[in-house]
Amino acid sequence: MPNWVRGDLKIRGTEDNIKKFLLENFIQNDRQIYEDENNLILFSSKGFQIKDTIENCILKVIHFNFALDEKIKEFEIKKIRALREIQPELYIILSNKYDIDIEIDAVEYNSGFYQNIEIRNGEIIKNELLDYFTNDWGKKQSLRSDGEETIQDSIFLDMWL
């Protein structure tokens, strides 16, 4: 049985760019779309796969409320799932194509790692893997995108609960 990474996907961009990203990349045969002046809702009884990813999927409903007057909107999708780990390369392409910023926080419970990815303007700002299994129970081992190891305080305990 494969290991699944679970987490949250945060998107920042203009209303139009976020809408376009959602409509073009969350696919399913039975997808239903509802839109009014303040909301975009996508529904699928099977859940959605994120287009062109290796088994990155989310649950059945996406609800983007864009009623706020702010030019730059933030949108969060809870409970994203990915097979084994999140591959940031596709998200770099999506960030460039839709002019959005992307942040993903995810945990793989069986192998014991936390992954944090931050992409701004199509550039990886952070791709961090934190290993839960170290000899020091109060600390977690971190592998930064530049390959250097650092020790960080244990701040992600709530992700395990």
Salt bridges, closest charged atoms under 4 A:
ASP8 OD2 - LYS78 NZ 3.62
GLU15 OE2 - LYS19 NZ 3.29
GLU35 OE2 - LYS19 NZ 2.98
GLU74 OE2 - ARG12 NH1 3.74
GLU76 OE2 - LYS78 NZ 3.32
ASP101 OD2 - ARG120 NH1 3.53
ASP105 OD2 - LYS10 NZ 3.49
GLU118 OE2 - ARG120 NH2 2.58
ASP146 OD2 - ARG144 NH2 2.85
GLU148 OE1 - ARG144 NH2 3.13
ASP153 OD1 - LYS139 NZ 2.78
